[in-house]
Amino acid sequence: MLSDFPHGFQALSQEDAMHLHSVVSGFLNADGKGSIELLQTLVVDIDGQRSAQKALLVNGIVLCTEEREI
């Protein structure tokens, strides 16, 4: 989940990765509360440049964002 674009977040810190793991574990064990959001956006700017943007949010807090030209 953390290893490849658009699914991974290379800039995610180890601490934030552990926080993400904790929330995912809570979902799997049905004993935790929280939310995980993966936002992905395809952008074409005024010059025609295309990029893919993504953000990872855990409990409404942005942990990591990345952008890559496509």
C-alpha positions in Angstrom: 0.0 0.0 0.0 2.9 2.4 0.7 5.2 1.4 -2.1 4.1 2.5 -5.6 2.4 5.6 -7.2 -0.6 6.1 -7.2 -1.0 3.7 -4.3 2.1 4.4 -2.3 3.3 7.6 -0.6 7.1 7.6 -0.8 7.4 10.8 1.3 5.4 9.3 4.2 7.4 9.4 7.4 7.9 6.2 9.4 5.8 7.7 12.3 2.9 8.6 9.9 3.1 5.1 8.4 2.7 3.6 11.8 -0.2 5.9 12.5 -1.8 4.7 9.3 -1.1 1.1 10.2 -2.8 1.6 13.6 -6.0 3.0 12.0 -6.1 0.2 9.4 -5.6 -2.4 12.1 -8.5 -0.8 14.0 -10.8 -1.3 11.0 -9.7 -4.9 10.5 -10.2 -5.7 14.2 -13.5 -3.7 14.4 -12.2 -2.2 17.7 -11.1 1.2 16.5 -12.6 4.4 15.2 -11.1 6.6 12.6 -11.1 7.5 8.9 -8.6 7.1 6.1 -9.0 9.1 2.9 -7.0 8.8 -0.3 -7.6 11.8 -2.6 -6.5 11.6 -6.2 -6.8 14.4 -8.7 -5.8 14.6 -12.4 -4.9 18.2 -13.3 -4.4 19.9 -16.7 -3.0 23.5 -16.2 -3.5 26.4 -18.6 -0.3 25.5 -20.5 -1.6 21.9 -21.1 0.7 20.3 -18.6 -0.8 17.2 -17.0 -0.2 16.0 -13.5 -1.5 13.5 -11.0 -1.9 14.7 -7.4 -2.7 12.6 -4.4 -3.1 13.1 -0.7 -3.4 10.8 2.3 -5.5 11.9 5.2 -5.9 10.0 8.5 -8.7 11.2 10.8 -8.9 14.4 8.7 -5.2 15.3 9.0 -3.1 15.4 5.8 -0.2 13.1 6.4 1.4 13.3 2.9 0.8 14.8 -0.5 2.6 14.1 -3.8 2.4 15.3 -7.3 3.8 13.8 -10.5 3.7 14.9 -14.1 2.1 12.5 -16.5 
